[in-house]
Amino acid sequence: MSNGSQAIWTAVPSPAWLQVQAPRAGEGYPRLDCRMGLPLHENPLRDNDIMPEGSPDVRSARLRKHADYQRVYKESRKHFSPSMSYFFRLRTELDNVPEGPRVGLTAGRVLGKAVDRNRIKRRMREAVRINLSRLPQTVDVVLHPRKSVIDLEFAKLQSEVARIFSTVTSHTDKKVNKNNEGEQP
């Protein structure tokens, strides 16, 4: 008696192509990259040697730790632009971080559901990557995008990030010049 909740198994053998087992990595076959079907060492997407010399390492250019974000918030004030607000801080010699500018992004639930927040972050990361060379080497920046960033034309978003980074550069230059004038008699 079957009420539909039980599976019905037949005695028909499975086709031959189902019975062939794929070779496993480590048994004389290289491990394949699932995206391109190439061995990992031949995948052009994983090769960082083709990167230009002057291009910044984007992974090290991110703020990652909560303490880094809090330090930026504590040591700066909030600045505004049309589609985002931002904070920035000039690092000192006491900070034990890699050389180069670091940028952090925030995308809270107020920006929408996860799909919208992830799209905003992807667009912001790309605009930051393009304009990262405009920042001085010893600065940390935190960007807070508004919901309007999701519909903003990318060229406008990119120019706004460039304007923000130029503003940060001019403010940090003023701070450095003021500190240098105070040290000289």
N, C-alpha and C positions, 0 to 999 in steps of 0.2 A: 504494500500500500504506500503510495507516494502522495504527499500533500503539496508538492512543489518546492519544499524547502530542502530536499535532498538532491544531491547531484547524481546524475545517471552516467555511469561509466560504461563505455563499450569496450569490446575486446578487439577493436580494430587497431592494428599497430600504427604508430606514428610514422610520418614520412621520414625518409632517410636524411633529409637535410636538417631535421630537428635533432637527430641522434648524433650528429657530428659535433664534437666539443671543440670550442675555440682554444687555441694554445694560450697558456698563461704566461705572463711576464716572468722572466727569471728562468724559463725552461729553454733557453737558447734563442728566445725571441725578444726584441726590444719592446719596452713599454710604449704604447701608442698614446698620443694626445687625442683625447676624445673629440676635440673640435675639428681637427683637420685630418685625422687618420694618418698622421706622420709620426715617426719616432720623435721623442721629445727633443733630441739634440738637433733635428733637422727642421723644426717648426720655426719659420721666420718671425712669428709673432712673439716668440720667447727669446729672441736674440737681441740683447741690449748693445751689442757691439756696433750695430748699424746706426745708433743714435748719434747725432752731431755732437761735437765736443762742447759747444757752448750751451747746449740745452740743459736746463736745470733738472735735477732729480726730483720729480714731483712727490714721490713718497716721503722724502725727508723734508719737504716743504710744507708739511701739514702739522698743525697742532693736534696732538693726540690725547694728552692726559688732562684730566679734569683740573689738576693743580695749575697747569699752564693756562687754561682758560680763565681760572679764577685770578691768577696773577695779572693777566691782561685787564680784566674787569676792574681789579682793585687799583691798578696804577695808571688808569686812564679815565677819560670821560667819554660819554656817548656822542658820536657825530652822526649827522643825518645826510642822506642823499635821497633823490626822488623815489627809488624803489628798494632801498635798504638802509639800515643803520649799521655803524661799524665802530669798533674800538681798536686802538693800536697802542703798542708799548715798545719803547726802545730797550733792547737787551743790554745788560752790563757784562763785564768780563767775568763776573762771578757765576753767571749762568753756564751750566755745563750742558750745552746743546750743540748740535752740529752747526757748522757755518752755513749761512744763507737765511733768507727770509722764510718765515713760517706763517701759514694762513689757516685759520679754522673757520668752519661753516657751522651754523646752527639751523635746524629746521624742525621746529616744534610742531605739536599736533594742531596748533592754531592755523597752520598753513594748509591743512587738508588731510586726506587719507594718505596712507603709505605710498601709493602710486604717485600722487601729486608731490609729496615731499621728496621722493627719490628723483623725480624728474627735475625738480628745482635744484637739488644738490648736483645732479649731473651737469646741468647747464651752468651752474655757478663754478663747478670745478674746471670746466673747459675754459670759461672766461678768465678764471684765475691763472690757469696754465699758460694761456696766451700772453697775459700781461705781467707775469711774475717777475720778469726782468726789470720792470719799472721800480720795484721796491729796493730799498737799501738792504745790505746784507745782515744787519743786526736789528731787525724789527719783527714783531709778532702782531698779526692782524686778525681780528675776529669779525666776520661778516654775518649780519642778521638780515636775510632777504625778507621781503614782504610777499604776500600772495600774488601780487601783480607780476612778479618775475616769471611765473609760469606761462603767461600769455605775451610777455614782452618780446619784441623782435630781438633776435640774438645779437645783431649788430649794435643795437641800442644798449643791450645788457653789457656787451663787451666794452663799449665806449664809456659806460658808467663805471665799470670796474677800473678801467684805465684812469679815469678822472679821480676816483677814490685813491688809487695807488699813487698818483701824482701829488695829491693833497697830503697823503701820509709822508711822502718823500720830502715835500717842502717843510712840513711841520718838524720832521726829525732833523732836517738840516738846520733849522732855526735853533732847535734844542742843542745840537752839537756845537754850533757856533757860539751860543750863549755860554755853554759850559767851558769852551776853549777861551773865551774872553775873560771869564772869571778866574781862570788859572794863571793867566799871564799878568805880571805886575805892571 
